[in-house]
């Protein structure tokens, strides 16, 4: 999966990243779905081990353009995983109380505890994306936030948090098809927001904002992965593989019991 990991200090050009790429898993959709089932099972085992060991923490950040598949990624990658010890935090428009504090105030409250996996569905990166694109803060303010984000994530990492950040990369043509599907299918009407069409007009500005954010904040302690996401099965497989391989590398162990199990006899 290193092919999708953004090296610290490198400059990201999303026009050179193919959202249709499937080179890591060329077997196709049917084989990919089978591989994902195997990953689900392994992830379930690793999540239980993480929870039982109760030492380490995992933060997963998902960012994407509208219709990029954040919800679908969570649903499919974590399918079958025990919800105990796994939590999703979504970051919508800030409340008046949140706006009265610094931009990371509401984020600190959602970071994982020991033994926990937390998934950010959108995140603190909205403050260098939406805020930048819509001019909600002056440049001399939001431009400093890249360093603030790196420092914040470094603090989390130093305190035992493993951080993985995924940008689910689709192209503008795929977004059109997904938006149209929401209009064509009555059961998906609730997912359609006419405002998405206004946001779509800002595509170039969002791409530029994402390129800067990813380039400036992909670090050794909190790497970004640019995931080809036009094919949903491939997106899920890439994200699931990165998470499983990362958890396996933590060398977790079940805690030793504070008693001798062989000395206990249940009548």
C-alpha positions in Angstrom: 0.0 0.0 0.0 3.0 2.3 0.0 2.1 3.3 -3.5 -0.7 5.4 -2.1 1.1 6.8 0.9 2.2 10.4 0.6 5.8 10.8 1.5 6.5 13.6 4.0 7.7 16.7 2.2 6.4 15.6 -1.2 4.1 17.7 -3.3 0.7 16.1 -4.2 -0.7 16.6 -7.7 -4.2 14.9 -7.7 -4.4 15.3 -11.5 -1.6 12.7 -11.6 -3.4 10.3 -9.3 -5.7 7.9 -11.2 -9.0 7.5 -9.3 -9.7 4.4 -11.5 -6.5 2.7 -10.5 -6.8 -1.0 -9.5 -3.1 -2.1 -9.9 -2.7 -3.3 -6.3 -5.6 -5.8 -6.7 -6.0 -6.7 -10.4 -8.2 -9.7 -9.7 -11.4 -7.7 -10.2 -14.5 -6.9 -8.2 -15.6 -10.4 -7.4 -12.2 -11.5 -6.1 -11.8 -8.1 -4.3 -15.1 -8.6 -2.4 -13.9 -12.0 -1.2 -10.6 -10.5 -0.1 -12.5 -7.8 1.8 -14.5 -10.5 3.7 -11.2 -12.0 4.8 -10.0 -8.5 5.8 -13.2 -8.0 7.8 -12.5 -11.1 9.8 -8.9 -10.2 10.5 -9.9 -6.7 11.4 -12.4 -8.0 13.9 -9.7 -10.1 15.6 -7.3 -7.2 15.7 -9.9 -4.8 17.1 -10.7 -7.2 19.9 -7.0 -7.6 20.7 -6.6 -3.8 20.7 -9.5 -3.4 23.1 -8.3 -6.2 25.4 -4.7 -5.0 25.5 -6.0 -1.5 26.4 -2.7 0.2 25.7 -2.8 1.7 22.3 -5.2 4.0 20.4 -6.1 4.3 16.7 -7.4 7.3 14.9 -8.7 7.0 11.3 -9.4 10.2 9.3 -11.6 10.0 6.2 -11.9 13.0 3.9 -13.4 13.2 0.4 -15.3 15.4 -2.0 -19.1 15.1 -1.8 -20.2 11.6 -2.7 -16.6 10.4 -2.2 -17.8 7.4 -0.1 -16.9 8.1 3.5 -20.0 6.4 4.9 -19.7 3.5 2.5 -16.1 2.9 3.5 -17.0 2.8 7.2 -19.9 0.5 6.6 -18.0 -2.0 4.4 -14.5 -2.0 5.9 -15.8 -2.3 9.5 -18.7 -4.7 8.7 -18.9 -7.4 11.4 -16.5 -5.6 13.7 -17.7 -5.5 17.3 -19.0 -1.9 17.9 -17.5 -2.1 21.4 -14.3 -0.2 21.2 -15.1 1.4 17.8 -16.6 4.8 17.4 -17.5 7.2 14.6 -17.2 11.0 15.1 -18.7 13.3 12.5 -17.9 17.0 12.2 -20.6 19.1 10.8 -21.0 22.9 10.7 -19.5 24.3 14.0 -22.0 25.3 16.7 -21.8 28.8 18.2 -20.2 27.3 21.3 -17.5 25.6 19.2 -16.9 28.8 17.2 -16.2 30.5 20.5 -13.1 28.2 21.0 -10.1 27.4 18.9 -10.7 25.2 15.9 -9.3 22.1 17.5 -11.4 22.4 20.7 -14.2 20.2 19.5 -11.8 17.7 18.0 -9.9 17.0 21.2 -13.1 15.7 22.8 -13.4 13.0 20.2 -9.9 11.5 20.0 -9.6 7.8 20.9 -9.0 6.5 24.4 -6.7 3.5 25.1 -8.0 0.4 23.4 -10.3 2.4 21.1 -10.6 2.9 17.3 -12.2 6.3 16.4 -13.1 7.1 12.8 -13.4 10.8 11.9 -16.0 11.2 9.2 -14.7 14.6 8.1 -12.4 16.1 10.6 -10.3 19.0 11.7 -9.2 19.3 8.1 -12.4 21.1 7.3 -10.8 24.2 8.8 -8.2 24.3 5.9 -10.7 23.1 3.3 -14.3 24.5 3.6 -13.0 27.5 5.6 -10.4 28.3 2.8 -12.7 27.7 -0.2 -15.6 29.8 1.2 -13.4 32.5 2.7 -14.8 31.9 6.2 -11.5 33.1 7.7 -8.6 35.2 6.4 -5.7 33.4 4.8 -3.3 34.6 7.5 -5.4 32.6 10.0 -6.2 29.4 8.2 -2.7 29.1 6.6 -1.2 28.8 10.1 -3.5 25.8 10.8 -1.3 23.3 8.9 1.4 23.7 11.5 -1.2 23.5 14.3 -2.6 20.3 12.8 0.8 18.7 12.6 1.6 19.7 16.2 -1.8 18.4 17.4 -1.3 15.0 15.6 2.2 14.8 16.9 0.9 15.2 20.4 -1.6 12.4 19.9 1.1 10.1 18.3 3.5 10.8 21.2 0.7 9.7 23.6 0.3 6.3 21.8 -2.2 7.1 19.1 -1.6 5.5 15.7 -3.0 7.9 13.0 -4.1 6.9 9.5 -5.5 9.5 7.1 -7.3 8.6 3.9 -8.4 10.9 1.0 -10.9 9.0 -1.0 -10.1 10.3 -4.5 -12.9 10.4 -7.1 -13.1 12.4 -10.3 -15.7 15.0 -11.2 -17.4 12.6 -13.7 -17.8 9.9 -11.0 -19.3 12.5 -8.7 -21.9 13.5 -11.4 -23.0 9.8 -11.7 -23.3 9.4 -7.9 -25.3 12.6 -7.6 -27.6 11.5 -10.4 -28.1 8.1 -8.8 -29.4 9.9 -5.7 -32.0 11.7 -7.8 -33.0 8.6 -9.8 -33.5 6.3 -6.8 -36.3 7.4 -4.4 -34.7 5.6 -1.5 -31.6 7.8 -1.9 -33.4 11.2 -2.1 -32.6 11.8 1.5 -28.9 11.8 0.7 -29.3 14.5 -2.0 -28.7 18.1 -1.0 -29.2 20.8 -3.7 -26.4 22.7 -2.0 -24.0 19.9 -3.3 -24.5 21.3 -6.8 -23.2 24.7 -5.6 -20.2 23.0 -4.0 -19.6 21.1 -7.2 -19.0 24.4 -9.0 -16.1 24.9 -6.6 -14.3 21.6 -7.5 -11.1 23.2 -8.7 -10.8 25.3 -5.5 -11.4 22.2 -3.4 -8.8 20.2 -5.3 -6.2 22.9 -4.7 -7.1 23.1 -1.0 -6.8 19.3 -0.7 -3.5 19.2 -2.5 -2.1 21.8 -0.1 -3.5 20.1 3.0 -2.3 16.7 2.1 1.2 18.0 1.0 1.7 20.0 4.2 0.4 17.5 6.7 1.5 14.0 5.6 4.0 13.1 8.2 5.8 10.1 9.5 3.5 10.1 12.5 0.3 10.8 10.6 0.5 9.8 7.0 -2.0 10.5 4.3 -3.1 7.9 1.7 -4.6 9.0 -1.6 -7.0 6.2 -2.3 -8.4 5.6 -5.8 -12.1 5.6 -5.1 -14.0 5.6 -8.3 -14.4 1.8 -7.8 -16.0 1.3 -4.5 -14.8 -2.3 -4.0 -11.2 -1.2 -4.7 -11.5 1.8 -2.3 -12.7 -0.5 0.5 -9.9 -3.0 -0.2 -7.2 -0.4 -0.1 -8.4 1.2 3.1 -9.1 -2.2 4.8 -5.6 -3.5 3.9 -3.8 -0.4 5.2 -5.7 -0.6 8.5 -5.1 -4.3 9.0 -1.4 -4.1 8.1 -1.0 -1.2 10.5 -2.7 -3.0 13.4 -0.7 -6.1 12.8 2.5 -4.1 13.0 1.6 -2.9 16.5 2.6 -6.3 17.9 -0.3 -6.3 20.4 -0.6 -9.0 23.1 -3.5 -10.2 25.2 -2.9 -9.2 28.8 -1.7 -11.8 31.2 -4.4 -12.9 33.7 -3.8 -11.9 37.4 -4.6 -15.5 38.4 -3.7 -19.0 37.5 -6.4 -20.3 35.2 -5.3 -24.0 35.7 -5.9 -23.6 39.5 -9.6 -22.7 39.1 -12.2 -25.5 39.0 -15.8 -24.5 38.3 -18.3 -26.8 40.0 
